[in-house]
Amino acid sequence: MTKLTNNKRIKIKPINVIRHFLTITSHKLLVMKLCFKVGLYRQGLTHDLSKYMPSEFIVGCRYYQGMRSPNNAEREVIGVSTAWLHHKGRNKHHYEYWLDYSNNISEGIIGQKMPVKYVVEMFLDRVAASKIYRGENYSEKDPIKYYEKGAATLGNMIHPETAEKLRKLLQMLCDDGEEKTFDYIKKSVLKGNICNRKRGRH
């Protein structure tokens, strides 16, 4: 794809305004539903509201593709996703929000530990995104496959404890299914009663 320096050279197709709105709204409503299941009511209501702000929404319409995030398309075209830069600085369920300089100057910028309620929202966000983009082909194995191709390869960009908690939930979803995983989140994770779990039980 040819790199462009002027974002405005790609015209917005009116149909993509509708399609993008429906995509992000479907995702938001699904995350809200999942958050409600585990008791995160406020986070369910406020999840991803920044996507409706002009700096994110207009870019999403311009680079809408349907099968993946328009942020990836924008990044390929102009070399950076302006929508993502805006989004990650306003949504605490992204580990990128928690990047900061380490107290050890030799480490540079590293991931800081995320509060557990945002780790859970991050998990639910990944589940919802997989469901939206995979559609009828969705499998409970998809979220962990996506994680292992992405965030799991980033080293100190994500705090080790955060990575461990997220991967545990993704693996539990893969092994035990949604109902058991959500029950565990509600009764154990969000109440600070996280136990060591063997395969198939906790």
PARO-121712 format. One record per residue (C-alpha): z, y, x; residue number from 0. Coordinates in steps of 0.02 Angstrom, whole numbers, plus 50000, padded with zeros to 5 digits. Example, Ala and Ser with C-alpha at 12.3 -4.5 7.8 and 13.67 -1.06 7.14 Angstrom:
2
ATOM     w     v     u num
ATOM 50390 49775 50615   0
ATOM 50357 49947 50684   1
***
This chain:
202
ATOM     w     v     u num
ATOM 50000 50000 50000   0
ATOM 49954 50172 50066   1
ATOM 50103 50280 50112   2
ATOM 50109 50447 50026   3
ATOM 50206 50600 50077   4
ATOM 50201 50685 49908   5
ATOM 50296 50593 49772   6
ATOM 50206 50694 49638   7
ATOM 50035 50621 49681   8
ATOM 50077 50465 49581   9
ATOM 50059 50512 49399  10
ATOM 50180 50446 49270  11
ATOM 50100 50337 49136  12
ATOM 50175 50378 48965  13
ATOM 50192 50193 48924  14
ATOM 50297 50169 49080  15
ATOM 50422 50299 49019  16
ATOM 50456 50187 48869  17
ATOM 50453 50027 48972  18
ATOM 50572 50096 49104  19
ATOM 50692 50163 48972  20
ATOM 50695 49994 48884  21
ATOM 50722 49902 49049  22
ATOM 50868 50005 49111  23
ATOM 50945 50012 48937  24
ATOM 50930 49824 48915  25
ATOM 51014 49802 49084  26
ATOM 51151 49926 49044  27
ATOM 51189 49847 48876  28
ATOM 51193 49674 48954  29
ATOM 51313 49729 49091  30
ATOM 51420 49813 48958  31
ATOM 51425 49651 48859  32
ATOM 51475 49552 49014  33
ATOM 51606 49682 49064  34
ATOM 51682 49674 48890  35
ATOM 51697 49484 48907  36
ATOM 51813 49504 49057  37
ATOM 51906 49657 48993  38
ATOM 51821 49795 49094  39
ATOM 51789 49908 48945  40
ATOM 51779 50077 49030  41
ATOM 51664 50012 49167  42
ATOM 51556 49928 49037  43
ATOM 51531 50093 48946  44
ATOM 51498 50197 49102  45
ATOM 51395 50072 49202  46
ATOM 51236 50147 49278  47
ATOM 51238 50309 49177  48
ATOM 51160 50399 49326  49
ATOM 50997 50304 49294  50
ATOM 50966 50421 49148  51
ATOM 50980 50576 49259  52
ATOM 50811 50656 49304  53
ATOM 50824 50617 49490  54
ATOM 50831 50432 49450  55
ATOM 50743 50416 49283  56
ATOM 50584 50508 49332  57
ATOM 50565 50405 49490  58
ATOM 50594 50246 49389  59
ATOM 50454 50294 49269  60
ATOM 50335 50339 49411  61
ATOM 50359 50175 49504  62
ATOM 50390 50060 49357  63
ATOM 50324 49883 49383  64
ATOM 50427 49776 49266  65
ATOM 50462 49627 49378  66
ATOM 50568 49715 49509  67
ATOM 50663 49876 49541  68
ATOM 50553 50032 49550  69
ATOM 50663 50084 49697  70
ATOM 50577 49951 49802  71
ATOM 50406 50019 49755  72
ATOM 50457 50199 49794  73
ATOM 50525 50141 49963  74
ATOM 50361 50055 50005  75
ATOM 50258 50209 49960  76
ATOM 50356 50353 50037  77
ATOM 50470 50260 50158  78
ATOM 50634 50295 50066  79
ATOM 50699 50278 49890  80
ATOM 50765 50447 49834  81
ATOM 50823 50369 49670  82
ATOM 50925 50239 49763  83
ATOM 51006 50368 49877  84
ATOM 51060 50462 49722  85
ATOM 51116 50305 49632  86
ATOM 51221 50223 49767  87
ATOM 51322 50381 49795  88
ATOM 51377 50386 49612  89
ATOM 51411 50205 49567  90
ATOM 51563 50120 49641  91
ATOM 51504 49944 49599  92
ATOM 51380 49952 49743  93
ATOM 51448 49904 49914  94
ATOM 51338 50040 49988  95
ATOM 51449 50169 49902  96
ATOM 51591 50110 50015  97
ATOM 51504 50133 50182  98
ATOM 51604 50244 50299  99
ATOM 51643 50269 50483 100
ATOM 51762 50141 50555 101
ATOM 51926 50196 50635 102
ATOM 51859 50100 50784 103
ATOM 51722 50217 50847 104
ATOM 51627 50074 50929 105
ATOM 51594 49996 50759 106
ATOM 51505 50148 50688 107
ATOM 51475 50145 50500 108
ATOM 51543 49990 50414 109
ATOM 51581 49928 50239 110
ATOM 51754 49968 50173 111
ATOM 51851 49851 50060 112
ATOM 51808 49873 49876 113
ATOM 51938 49873 49736 114
ATOM 51926 49707 49646 115
ATOM 51872 49784 49480 116
ATOM 51715 49851 49564 117
ATOM 51682 49684 49649 118
ATOM 51684 49606 49477 119
ATOM 51567 49739 49409 120
ATOM 51452 49710 49558 121
ATOM 51451 49524 49517 122
ATOM 51412 49557 49334 123
ATOM 51277 49682 49384 124
ATOM 51192 49548 49488 125
ATOM 51203 49421 49347 126
ATOM 51129 49545 49223 127
ATOM 50989 49598 49342 128
ATOM 50940 49416 49370 129
ATOM 50936 49386 49182 130
ATOM 50829 49540 49150 131
ATOM 50703 49512 49289 132
ATOM 50694 49322 49276 133
ATOM 50688 49317 49087 134
ATOM 50662 49142 49018 135
ATOM 50659 49075 49196 136
ATOM 50838 49130 49230 137
ATOM 50954 49002 49306 138
ATOM 51138 49022 49351 139
ATOM 51083 48982 49529 140
ATOM 50976 49139 49538 141
ATOM 51113 49270 49574 142
ATOM 51179 49178 49727 143
ATOM 51002 49145 49791 144
ATOM 50966 49332 49781 145
ATOM 51131 49373 49866 146
ATOM 51099 49253 50011 147
ATOM 50929 49333 50042 148
ATOM 51001 49509 50040 149
ATOM 51181 49566 50056 150
ATOM 51240 49406 50141 151
ATOM 51129 49445 50291 152
ATOM 51195 49622 50320 153
ATOM 51346 49585 50429 154
ATOM 51471 49728 50433 155
ATOM 51378 49828 50300 156
ATOM 51486 49739 50172 157
ATOM 51673 49714 50203 158
ATOM 51717 49531 50241 159
ATOM 51846 49520 50100 160
ATOM 51724 49598 49977 161
ATOM 51587 49478 50032 162
ATOM 51704 49330 50015 163
ATOM 51758 49378 49838 164
ATOM 51580 49411 49781 165
ATOM 51512 49250 49854 166
ATOM 51654 49150 49778 167
ATOM 51610 49213 49604 168
ATOM 51424 49186 49630 169
ATOM 51455 49008 49691 170
ATOM 51572 48973 49546 171
ATOM 51439 49034 49425 172
ATOM 51313 48918 49509 173
ATOM 51431 48768 49507 174
ATOM 51533 48788 49348 175
ATOM 51434 48903 49235 176
ATOM 51464 49070 49154 177
ATOM 51603 49026 49032 178
ATOM 51721 48953 49163 179
ATOM 51681 49091 49288 180
ATOM 51715 49231 49164 181
ATOM 51876 49147 49109 182
ATOM 51931 49138 49291 183
ATOM 51889 49321 49318 184
ATOM 51986 49376 49165 185
ATOM 52140 49268 49192 186
ATOM 52151 49264 49381 187
ATOM 52041 49386 49478 188
ATOM 52078 49544 49378 189
ATOM 52263 49500 49367 190
ATOM 52278 49475 49555 191
ATOM 52311 49290 49539 192
ATOM 52165 49226 49643 193
ATOM 52193 49046 49695 194
ATOM 52106 48936 49821 195
ATOM 51973 48843 49725 196
ATOM 51896 48673 49756 197
ATOM 51722 48633 49694 198
ATOM 51718 48617 49505 199
ATOM 51894 48684 49473 200
ATOM 52017 48822 49515 201
***
